[in-house]
Amino acid sequence: MQAELGSHVGSGAVPVHYAYVARYAYSDVVVQNDNFLRLSAYSDRRQWVESRDIQTSPDGRKVAYSDRFGNSVHRARIMTPHQELVIASIGEVYLEEKSPPVVDMSLSAIENRPDAFEFLAHSPLVDPSTVEDAARYVAGSASTLLDLVEKVVEWVRGEVKYQRGSTSVNTTALDVLNSMEGVCQDKTHLALGMVRALGVPARYVSGLLTRQAGETHAWLEFLHPEAGWLPADPTRGVVIEIGTDYLKLGVGRDYSDVPPVSGSFISRGSGHLDVARAQVYFDRDRISFDDALGLIENNNG
């Protein structure tokens, strides 16, 4: 592992360790597996990365780089024949314990931001124009940034039923508005489309809930002219005050920019995700890949 930003950590930051593991199973031998992994902690002014690392089994050739959104990406190409692939990610992060005060602003203050244009525009899974009528209805007479975001987030949280299995990774914001059900990814896409339709730049976030073991979580960030990107979670109804409850892995226009694992394999058979688990620890001095692999054993037990 490589230390990165520890010297910049503020006095109010809380150190945590994280572990993520996923196991893929195949019905026949895979002779080549080529994947892009976005499973390392994101680094920004509210989250400082001390270390991060990724391993696969079987091992393969790995190349690490940052994409245009600032996400840490590992490309892993595995040439060893296999019928099972395990991906493990670990790291240490300092999380900001308390968000600084944020001043609400007029909606006119966020106009004309060419640096955020792509976070207002149509993306593969979010077309703001298709949910604009709903957005205007929900926002009502909101004239300030925080009021608008809070109205949208609370409406999506309360009206869109959390329902596993009713959607896929290709479900669009409009699909969610039509069905009014889905998971965190779907709620986030709908909220993204609605705030973008009202002129607020917003981006998709993939990450972990630090106090809830499980898989990855999704929320959004909206652009504040002075405070920068601020978090809002339409699944849990939280705006800005996320504290140390969230750990960010990546950002993009929508899910299609930051899937945890994407790629292809060569085989005569098919493959599927067998299990994926994540855990964040507040009481560790160190983390190892054995901790990540142990999450599979605990899940099987």
QUIZI-V104211 format. One line per field, one symbol per residue. ss: DSSP state (@ for helix, = for strand, . for the rest). psi: psi as a letter, one per 40 degrees, with the letter a starting at -180 (. if undefined). burial: 1 if it has 24 or more other C-alpha atoms within 12 Angstrom, else 0. A space follows every 10 residues. Layout:
BEGIN
ss: ???
psi: ???
burial: ???
END
This chain:
BEGIN
ss: .....@@@.. ..======== ========== =======... ...=..==== =======... ======.... .=======.. .========= ======.... .....=@@@@ ...@@@@@@. ..=..=.@@@ @@@@@@@@@. ...=@@@@@@ @@@@@@@@@. ==........ ..@@@@@@@. ==.@@@@@@@ @@@@@@@... .========. ...=..==== ====...=== ===....==. .....===== ==..@@@... =======... ========== =.......@@ @@@@@@@@@@ .
psi: ihidedeehi deihhiiihi iihhiieihh ehhhihhgei iihaeehhhd iiiiiihiia hhhiihaeee ihhhhhhheh hiehhhhhhi ihihhhdhhi ihhiiiddee ifgdeedeed ihidehhdde eddddddddb eheidddddd dddddddddh hhhieeiaee hidddddddf iaaddddddd dddddddeeh hiiihhaihd ehibaiiiai hihhddeahi ihhedefhhd gebfeihhdi iadadddfhd hiaiihieai iihdihiihh hefieiiidd dddddddddd .
burial: 0000000010 0011111111 1111110001 0111111111 1111011111 1111111101 0000000010 1111111110 0111111111 1111111000 0001001001 0000010111 1110111111 1101110110 0001111111 1111111011 1100001010 1111111001 1111111111 1111111111 1111111111 0011111111 1111100011 1111111111 0111111111 1111111111 1100110000 0000111111 1000011110 1110110000 0
END
